[in-house]
Each structure stands twice: as structure tokens, then as C-alpha cells.
Amino acid sequence: MQLNKTVSKLLKNITFMVGSASESGLSEFAVELEDMKKRLDKPLRVAVVGVMKAGKSTLMNTILKEKILFTGTLETTYTVSWFKYGEKPALNIVFYDGKEESAPFEDLEKWTVRPADAEKHLLDEVEYVEIYYPNEILKTMELIDTPGLQSTHEKDARNTYNFLGQRLSEEADKVTAENASKAEAIIYAFSRSAAQTDADVLDAFRGETSNTSPVNAIGIFTQADRAWDVMRNPEANPLELVASANERYKSQLKDKLYTVMPVSALPVEGACGLNNRSFDILMRLSEVDKETLIESLSFAELFTTDPSDETMPVSPEDRSYILRQFAQYGIYTATNALREGITREELQKYLYDRSGVGDAIELILRHFGNRALLIKFDHMFRRLRQTAGKIKNTVGTDYTDKTVCENIIEAIDTFREEEHSFCELDVLRAYYDGEFEFSDEITEEQFLQITGENGSNCEAKLGFTNPASISDLKHEARERSKKWNGIANNIGTTVELRLAAEVIVRSCNEMHYYLDMLSGF
């Protein structure tokens, strides 16, 4: 609450400095300022990005627990799809020229999926599609599905970079929008391995405005089930099979992503889109002898095309249909569950629990949610600072406007230096950037707790998972202050770690002071 008050005071000061936009050269800044202030009351904007065929739309469907977006084996997403909460499903089409057009929800595929060449001219004019939908998670996060980066179709990649306000290439910069990122946090989707391409793409999101870092970026390895080998070990959990590779991804991208989590997204998406036909196919396949089904699934091409297989009470056409919806691992796991008596209503949760999606969503909500307001404030100040800097450097801007912009930039910089929450955020980024490290896991865990990984209240920042008395909290804050003061004053401590330790000492002291006030002494 205190941070809200200090930010509100700063924004009033900046508004006063801007004055009447219609009588100055700061109209662009005034519009930006009003837009940023409105965004503070809305859910955190989270973009799902990644290279082509990384499983972004499938991941979106599993997060929402509904089969809403169209997916396939080829590149399908053509326009940016921005999910917002709405009482009733509806579409709003936003064009590059500023025009908007309402459309029935049933037209979603028409406005978002790669069209035939003859129909491309219309979608090429679309900047993004707003999708209003009654899904509870959208009250916490607005989710933005994007076309694949590094796409074979340059327009797809440009759609994403345009929307997010990032650079595609020197040549494409001429046509990409200069506006800053519309997303405040990022979920980065991988399909197989973390290649140099992924690192390069993530670097593009580390600009002056978005400053993407592990604070507001998480990686999801979407297709863990591809590691599953039906013949060698059909009972193996794909999440365990990709564990070593996943650790390698985390190591390669530790300065860019908070973590990388493996999930088996396709089987969950299949369960979300379960209809009478697919359930009937799964039921009939569950009647097949398990060993026979294992042998048939081991060769996907034969599973879908062999008409002479009399052991399969399912036509090749139906087998192909169910394979597209669930993949081999999903079919095997679903039929096993049905043999054990799982009902149709229970099947989605069964696959959901085994897929890793639930854990991934919990992490996303915790990691982003615990710092959502701070992430939005940080994004806003970077955006305002960049806009003020651009106006200040514009040839022809009069002296008064330049002075106002300089004062705005100074006010933002001073605020960030003096507001302790931003000091914590800055040392957290420095930690993720590898500027310092810790000698033991306990100290590292304490650092993450105090900088807000588990929440912003005293109990979370001091590592208490259950309610604690003020006396216990004060004692822990005092002990941690002593410990981190010792780190700060240790002759062997690096300059970077010393600066971070001094911030943590102040955090502990402020909590102790606050707790003193609560207890009345």
C-alpha cells in the first residue's frame, strides 16, 4: 500500500510537470502517461512467445484449460491473440491504422489462423485480436498468444515483434513500431532444445522498456512427451525423462529466464477438447490388450494407416484423428486411466496432474503474481522515461519541453534510487545477471525470499510458511539483519555482493521497524 501511495504521488508530480498537453509539445507523453496509469488497474500482461512450432497455442489452451485456439503440426497462428476477461466470449479486431471492428466469437479462426494467400490482404492489416472470454485466470493475467518468431513467414515474426515493440532486424526496424513492449512479462515456449536462436530471441526482449529478465520471464518446455518411448519404457514419466536436458536449458538461459519447466501440453489440450467422438475412440482403444496397443503405438504411421490390423476396433481414420488430438503418450495414458475406471469427467484432471501443467501454472502465478504490481510499475517507468527521452532529443523541441522532459527523467531516476522496493528489484536483476553469487543455498534462498519471490508480506519475506507472531518475525528480521550486515562487511565480499547485502540489511531493518510499529513499541 505504501508503494502505491508513493507512486501515485510521483505520477501526480509528473502530470503537473506536463501541464496542458494541448498547449505544449508533450501531447505524445501525455497520452502515454494516461495509458500507463490506466494499465496499473488491469491484470498483468503476459505474452507467450517462442520460435515457430514451439507449441505456444497448445500451451495457451492448457493454461486456460479449454481448447480455444486453433493448433496443428504446421505454423498456424498468424495474428497476435490477446486474451482478456469478459463475461461473454467476444472478439475485437484492432487494425494497424487505428480502426477497430467487433466480430462474433465464432470467427476466431478466421481472424487468427494462417489464411490462404487470396485472403491474406485482410489479416495483414490486423495488428492484434482482442479475445474476451469468461476464464478465471484472465482476471489475474491477460495472456497474449503470438505468431512464431524466426518464422519462415517473415510477416508472422514481424506481427509479434511489432506488437511487443522489439527489433526484428535492421531492415525490419524501418517498418516495426517504435512503441515499447505491450507485454509486462513473458512465457517463453520451447519445443525441443534451447538453441542459440532462442537465446538470440530472448536478447531482443531486453531493451530499455521491457528489460526482460528472470524477474519477469519463465521458460516452458512444451513437448516433454516426445521423449517418451512406448517400447522401451511405456510406464516412464516424460517429465523425468527430460530432467537432465531441462537442467541444461536452465543453465544455458539462467540470465534470461527464471527457470525452465517441462510439461506435456498436447495430451492436456486433447483432454480439454474431448468430445463424444474422441472419448468413444479412447474407450474402444482401452479395450485393446495393452501389449497390442503398445506395439501398435510404437509405429505412428502404421497406427494411423494400416487397414488390415484386425486387433484394432478403431478405423485408421479414427486412429489418425485421436493421434492428432492426444499424441502417442496421451493415448497410452488415457486408455490406461480408462481401464482403471476413470470417468470421462475425471480424465482431464488425470492427464492434467500427470502433465506438469498444473505445477507450471502455479509457478507462473506465484513468480509473476507476487511481484505483479512492482513489475507493472517498473514497466511503466521505463516506458515513460523512454518517451520523455525521445521527445527531449527531438530536433525542434523547444527549450521548455526539453527542460520538462529532463525533469521527468530526473524525477523517475530519483524515485527509483530512493524507493527501496526498486532497490530490491535492481539487486535481484543483478543476481540473475551473474554479477554476484552465494556460497551456500540457505543464503541464496534467504536472498530470494527477502526480494519477494514468495510474496511481499513480512512472513513471506522472512521465510515463514505459516502464520507467525510479531515477536518471532521481529527476531528473524533482527537475526537476518545481523547475518547480512556481516556479509556486507566481510573483507572477502565482492563489491557487487556488498551492495546487494546492504540492500538486504535495509530490507530487514525496515521490516523490523514496521513490526515494532505494529506491536506498539
C-alpha positions in Angstrom: 0.0 0.0 0.0 2.8 2.4 0.8 4.4 1.8 -2.6 1.0 2.6 -4.2 0.9 5.9 -2.4 4.5 7.0 -3.3 4.0 6.0 -7.0 0.7 7.9 -7.0 2.4 11.0 -5.6 5.1 10.8 -8.3 2.6 10.4 -11.1 0.7 13.5 -9.9 4.0 15.4 -9.9 4.8 14.2 -13.5 1.2 15.1 -14.6 1.7 18.6 -13.1 5.0 19.0 -15.0 3.4 18.0 -18.3 0.7 20.7 -17.8 -1.7 21.2 -20.6 -0.7 18.8 -23.4 -2.7 20.7 -26.0 -0.5 23.8 -25.4 2.8 22.1 -25.5 4.9 19.6 -27.4 4.3 16.9 -24.8 1.0 15.6 -26.2 2.6 12.3 -27.0 3.9 11.9 -23.5 0.5 12.9 -22.0 -1.2 10.2 -24.0 1.4 7.7 -22.9 1.1 8.8 -19.3 -2.7 8.3 -19.2 -2.4 4.9 -20.9 0.2 3.8 -18.3 -1.9 5.0 -15.4 -4.9 3.0 -16.7 -2.8 -0.1 -17.1 -2.0 -0.2 -13.4 -5.6 -1.2 -12.5 -5.6 -4.1 -15.0 -4.2 -7.6 -14.8 -0.6 -8.3 -15.6 0.0 -8.7 -19.4 1.9 -11.9 -20.1 3.0 -12.8 -23.7 3.6 -16.4 -24.7 6.4 -16.2 -27.3 8.9 -18.6 -29.0 10.2 -19.7 -32.3 7.9 -21.3 -34.9 6.1 -24.6 -33.9 7.2 -24.2 -30.2 3.7 -25.2 -29.0 2.6 -21.7 -27.9 -1.1 -22.0 -28.8 -1.2 -25.5 -27.3 0.3 -24.2 -24.1 -2.2 -21.3 -24.1 -5.0 -23.8 -24.3 -3.7 -25.9 -21.5 -3.2 -22.8 -19.2 -6.8 -21.8 -19.9 -7.9 -25.5 -19.6 -10.0 -25.0 -22.7 -9.4 -25.8 -26.4 -9.9 -22.3 -27.7 -7.1 -21.5 -30.0 -6.6 -23.5 -33.2 -3.5 -25.6 -33.2 -1.8 -28.0 -35.7 1.5 -29.5 -36.8 2.2 -26.6 -39.1 2.6 -22.9 -38.3 -1.0 -21.8 -37.7 -1.0 -18.6 -35.6 -1.0 -15.6 -37.9 -2.0 -12.7 -35.7 -1.4 -11.7 -32.1 -4.3 -13.0 -30.0 -4.8 -11.0 -26.8 -7.0 -12.8 -24.2 -8.8 -10.6 -21.7 -11.5 -11.4 -19.2 -15.1 -10.9 -20.4 -18.5 -12.1 -19.1 -19.3 -13.3 -22.6 -17.0 -14.6 -25.4 -16.4 -11.8 -28.0 -13.8 -10.5 -30.4 -12.4 -7.0 -31.1 -10.2 -6.6 -34.2 -7.6 -3.9 -33.9 -6.1 -2.7 -37.2 -2.7 -1.0 -37.8 -4.5 2.2 -39.0 -6.2 2.5 -35.6 -9.6 1.3 -36.6 -11.4 -1.4 -34.6 -14.1 -3.9 -35.5 -16.3 -6.1 -33.4 -16.7 -9.7 -34.5 -18.6 -12.8 -33.2 -16.5 -15.2 -31.2 -17.2 -17.9 -33.8 -15.0 -16.0 -36.2 -11.9 -16.5 -34.1 -10.2 -18.9 -36.5 -10.9 -16.6 -39.4 -9.0 -13.7 -37.7 -6.1 -15.6 -36.1 -5.1 -18.6 -38.3 -2.8 -18.5 -41.3 -5.1 -17.9 -44.3 -5.0 -18.8 -47.9 -2.9 -16.4 -49.9 -6.0 -15.0 -51.5 -7.3 -13.9 -48.1 -4.0 -12.6 -46.6 -4.5 -9.0 -47.5 -7.2 -8.5 -44.8 -5.2 -10.1 -42.0 -2.1 -8.3 -43.0 -3.9 -5.1 -41.8 -4.6 -6.6 -38.4 -2.3 -5.5 -35.5 -3.9 -7.8 -32.9 -7.2 -9.5 -32.0 -8.7 -8.9 -28.5 -10.4 -12.1 -27.3 -12.8 -11.5 -24.4 -13.5 -14.8 -22.6 -15.0 -15.8 -19.2 -12.0 -17.6 -17.8 -10.9 -17.0 -14.2 -7.2 -17.0 -14.8 -7.7 -13.9 -17.1 -8.7 -11.9 -14.0 -5.1 -12.3 -12.8 -3.2 -12.3 -16.1 -4.1 -11.2 -19.6 -2.5 -13.8 -21.9 -1.1 -12.8 -25.3 -0.5 -15.6 -27.9 1.9 -14.6 -30.6 3.0 -15.9 -34.1 6.2 -17.8 -34.2 9.5 -15.9 -34.2 12.2 -16.9 -36.7 9.2 -18.0 -38.8 9.7 -19.0 -42.4 6.9 -16.5 -43.0 8.5 -13.1 -42.2 5.2 -11.4 -41.7 4.4 -13.7 -38.8 7.5 -12.8 -36.9 7.0 -9.1 -37.7 3.5 -9.3 -36.3 5.0 -10.5 -32.9 7.9 -8.0 -32.9 5.6 -5.2 -33.9 3.2 -5.9 -31.1 5.9 -6.3 -28.5 7.8 -3.3 -29.7 11.1 -5.2 -30.3 13.6 -5.3 -33.1 13.4 -7.9 -35.8 16.4 -6.8 -37.9 18.0 -3.6 -39.1 15.9 -3.7 -42.2 12.6 -4.6 -40.5 13.2 -1.8 -37.9 12.1 0.5 -40.6 8.6 -0.9 -40.5 8.3 -2.1 -36.9 6.6 0.1 -34.4 8.7 2.2 -32.1 6.3 1.8 -29.3 7.5 -0.1 -26.3 6.5 -3.6 -25.3 2.8 -4.2 -24.7 3.7 -7.2 -22.5 4.9 -6.8 -19.0 6.1 -10.4 -18.6 6.9 -13.3 -20.9 6.4 -17.1 -21.0 9.0 -18.4 -23.5 8.0 -21.7 -25.1 10.5 -24.4 -26.3 9.6 -27.4 -28.3 12.8 -29.5 -28.3 16.0 -27.9 -27.2 17.3 -24.5 -26.2 19.3 -23.4 -29.3 21.3 -20.2 -29.9 18.2 -19.0 -31.8 16.3 -19.0 -28.5 19.0 -17.1 -26.7 19.1 -14.5 -29.5 15.3 -14.1 -29.5 15.3 -13.6 -25.7 18.0 -11.0 -26.0 15.7 -9.0 -28.3 13.4 -8.6 -25.3 16.0 -7.0 -23.1 15.5 -3.4 -24.4 15.2 -0.2 -22.5 11.5 -0.6 -21.9 10.8 -4.2 -21.4 14.1 -5.2 -19.8 13.1 -8.8 -19.8 15.0 -10.8 -17.2 14.3 -13.8 -14.9 12.2 -11.4 -12.8 9.5 -11.4 -15.5 10.3 -14.3 -17.8 9.8 -18.0 -17.4 10.5 -20.8 -19.9 8.2 -23.8 -20.6 9.5 -26.9 -22.4 6.1 -27.7 -24.0 6.6 -31.2 -25.5 8.2 -33.4 -22.8 6.1 -36.3 -24.0 8.2 -36.5 -27.2 10.9 -38.1 -25.0 8.6 -41.0 -24.1 9.5 -44.3 -25.7 6.5 -46.6 -25.8 8.5 -49.8 -26.5 11.4 -49.3 -24.1 9.6 -48.0 -21.0 5.9 -47.2 -21.5 5.4 -46.5 -17.8 8.1 -43.8 -17.6 7.1 -40.3 -16.8 8.2 -37.9 -19.6 8.9 -35.1 -17.1 11.6 -37.3 -15.5 12.9 -38.4 -18.9 13.7 -34.8 -19.9 15.0 -33.8 -16.5 18.7 -33.7 -17.4 18.0 -31.8 -20.7 15.8 -29.4 -18.8 18.7 -28.6 -16.3 20.8 -27.9 -19.3 18.3 -25.4 -20.7 18.1 -23.7 -17.3 21.9 -23.4 -17.2 22.2 -22.1 -20.7 19.5 -19.4 -20.2 19.8 -18.7 -16.5 20.5 -15.0 -17.1 17.3 -14.7 -19.3 14.7 -16.9 -17.7 13.8 -17.6 -14.0 13.5 -21.3 -14.8 12.5 -23.7 -17.5 9.8 -26.2 -16.6 8.9 -29.3 -18.7 5.3 -30.1 -19.5 3.4 -32.5 -21.7 1.0 -29.9 -23.1 -0.7 -31.8 -26.0 -2.4 -34.6 -24.0 -3.9 -31.9 -21.7 -5.1 -29.9 -24.7 -6.6 -33.1 -26.1 -8.5 -33.7 -22.9 -9.6 -30.0 -22.9 -11.1 -30.6 -26.3 -12.5 -34.0 -25.5 -15.7 -34.6 -27.5 -18.0 -37.6 -28.0 -16.1 -38.9 -30.9 -12.7 -38.8 -29.3 -14.0 -40.2 -26.0 -15.6 -43.1 -27.9 -12.3 -43.8 -29.7 -10.4 -43.8 -26.5 -12.9 -46.2 -24.9 -12.7 -48.6 -27.8 -8.8 -48.4 -27.7 -8.9 -49.1 -23.9 -10.5 -52.5 -24.7 -7.4 -53.5 -26.7 -4.9 -55.7 -25.0 -2.2 -53.3 -23.5 0.7 -55.1 -25.2 -1.0 -55.0 -28.5 -1.7 -51.3 -28.1 1.9 -50.6 -27.1 3.2 -52.4 -30.2 0.8 -50.5 -32.5 1.6 -47.1 -30.9 5.3 -47.7 -31.4 4.9 -47.1 -35.1 2.7 -44.0 -35.5 2.5 -44.3 -39.3 1.2 -47.9 -39.1 -1.1 -47.0 -36.2 -2.9 -44.5 -38.4 -2.8 -46.2 -41.8 -2.9 -50.0 -41.5 -6.4 -51.0 -42.5 -5.7 -54.8 -42.1 -5.0 -54.6 -38.3 -7.9 -56.6 -37.1 -6.8 -56.2 -33.4 -7.8 -52.6 -33.6 -11.5 -52.0 -33.1 -11.0 -48.5 -34.5 -10.7 -47.4 -38.1 -7.5 -45.9 -39.4 -9.4 -42.6 -39.9 -10.4 -42.5 -36.2 -6.9 -43.6 -35.1 -5.4 -40.7 -37.1 -8.0 -38.3 -35.5 -7.1 -39.4 -31.9 -3.4 -39.3 -32.6 -3.6 -35.7 -33.7 -5.5 -34.8 -30.6 -3.5 -36.7 -27.9 -0.3 -38.0 -29.5 1.1 -41.4 -28.6 1.8 -40.7 -24.9 -1.6 -39.2 -24.4 -3.4 -42.1 -26.0 -1.5 -44.6 -23.9 -2.0 -42.7 -20.6 -5.7 -42.0 -21.3 -6.5 -45.6 -22.2 -4.7 -46.8 -19.1 -6.8 -44.5 -17.0 -10.0 -45.6 -18.6 -9.1 -49.3 -17.9 -8.7 -48.3 -14.2 -12.2 -46.9 -14.2 -11.5 -43.2 -14.6 -14.7 -41.5 -15.8 -14.9 -39.0 -18.7 -15.3 -36.2 -16.3 -12.1 -37.2 -14.4 -9.9 -37.8 -17.4 -9.0 -34.2 -17.9 -7.8 -33.8 -14.3 -5.9 -37.1 -14.5 -3.9 -36.0 -17.5 -3.5 -32.5 -16.1 -1.9 -33.9 -12.9 0.5 -36.1 -14.9 1.5 -33.4 -17.4 3.3 -30.9 -15.2 1.0 -28.2 -16.5 -0.5 -27.6 -13.0 2.9 -27.1 -11.4 3.9 -24.7 -14.2 0.7 -22.6 -13.8 1.2 -22.5 -10.1 4.8 -21.3 -10.6 3.8 -18.7 -13.2 1.1 -17.3 -10.9 3.4 -17.2 -7.9 6.5 -15.8 -9.6 4.7 -13.2 -11.6 1.8 -12.7 -9.2 4.0 -11.9 -6.1 5.6 -9.1 -8.0 2.9 -8.1 -10.4 2.4 -4.6 -9.2 6.2 -3.9 -9.0 6.7 -5.4 -12.5 3.9 -3.1 -13.8 5.4 0.0 -12.0 8.9 -0.9 -13.4 7.5 -1.3 -16.9 5.6 2.0 -16.7 8.6 4.0 -15.5 10.8 2.5 -18.3 8.2 3.4 -20.8 7.7 6.9 -19.6 11.4 7.5 -19.3 12.0 6.3 -22.9 9.2 8.5 -24.2 10.5 11.6 -22.4 14.0 10.9 -23.6 12.8 10.6 -27.2 10.9 13.9 -27.0 13.9 15.6 -25.4 16.2 14.5 -28.2 13.8 15.5 -31.0 15.1 18.2 -33.2 12.9 21.3 -33.0 11.5 20.6 -29.5 11.6 23.9 -27.7 13.6 24.6 -24.6 10.7 24.4 -22.2 9.6 21.0 -23.4 13.2 19.7 -23.2 13.5 21.0 -19.7 10.2 19.4 -18.6 11.4 16.0 -20.1 14.7 16.3 -18.3 12.9 17.0 -15.1 10.6 14.0 -15.6 13.6 11.7 -16.3 15.3 13.0 -13.2 12.2 12.5 -11.0 11.8 8.9 -12.2 15.5 8.1 -11.7 15.5 9.7 -8.2 12.4 7.8 -7.2 13.9 4.5 -8.3 17.0 5.2 -6.4 15.2 6.2 -3.2 12.2 3.7 -3.2 13.5 0.6 -1.6 11.3 -1.8 -3.5 13.1 -0.9 -6.7 16.4 -1.3 -5.0 15.5 -4.8 -4.2 14.3 -5.3 -7.8 17.7 -4.0 -9.1 19.8 -6.3 -6.9 17.6 -9.2 -7.9 18.3 -8.5 -11.6 22.0 -8.1 -10.8 21.9 -11.6 -9.2 20.2 -13.1 -12.2 22.7 -11.3 -14.5 25.5 -13.2 -12.6 27.1 -10.1 -11.1 27.4 -12.0 -7.8 26.7 -15.4 -6.3 26.3 -17.1 -3.0 28.5 -19.7 -1.2 25.5 -21.7 0.2 21.9 -22.5 -0.7 20.5 -21.1 2.5 21.9 -17.6 1.9 20.7 -17.7 -1.7 17.2 -18.8 -0.5 17.1 -16.0 2.0 18.0 -13.5 -0.7 15.2 -14.7 -2.9 12.7 -14.6 -0.1 13.6 -11.1 1.0 13.5 -9.8 -2.6 9.9 -11.1 -2.9 9.9 -14.5 -4.5 7.4 -15.9 -2.0 5.3 -12.7 -1.5 5.6 -9.2 -0.3 4.4 -9.5 3.3 6.8 -9.9 6.3 6.1 -13.6 6.8 6.9 -14.5 3.2 10.0 -12.3 3.0 11.3 -13.9 6.2 10.7 -17.4 5.1 7.6 -18.3 7.3 5.2 -20.6 5.5 2.7 -20.5 8.4 1.3 -17.5 10.4 3.9 -16.3 12.9 3.8 -14.0 15.9 5.1 -10.4 15.6 7.8 -11.4 18.2 9.0 -14.3 16.1 9.0 -12.1 13.0 11.0 -9.4 14.7 13.5 -11.9 16.0 14.0 -13.3 12.5 14.3 -9.9 10.9 16.9 -8.9 13.5 18.9 -12.1 13.0 18.9 -11.8 9.3 20.0 -8.2 9.5 23.0 -9.2 11.6 23.9 -12.0 9.1 23.7 -9.8 6.0 25.5 -7.0 7.7 28.3 -9.5 8.3 28.3 -10.4 4.6 28.4 -6.7 3.7 31.4 -6.0 5.9 33.3 -9.2 5.2 36.7 -8.2 3.6 36.3 -11.0 1.1 32.9 -9.9 -0.2 32.9 -8.6 -3.8 31.7 -5.0 -4.4 28.6 -6.3 -6.2 27.6 -8.7 -3.4 28.4 -6.0 -0.8 25.9 -3.6 -2.5 23.3 -6.4 -2.6 23.9 -7.2 1.1 23.4 -3.6 2.1 20.1 -3.6 0.4 19.0 -6.8 2.2 20.2 -5.3 5.5 17.9 -2.3 4.9 15.0 -4.6 4.0 15.4 -6.4 7.3 15.7 -3.2 9.3 12.6 -1.8 7.6 10.6 -4.9 8.4 11.8 -4.8 12.0 10.8 -1.1 12.2 7.4 -1.9 10.7 6.8 -4.8 13.2 7.9 -2.5 16.0 5.2 -0.1 15.0 2.6 -2.9 14.8 3.5 -4.1 18.3 3.3 -0.6 19.7 7.0 -0.2 20.7 
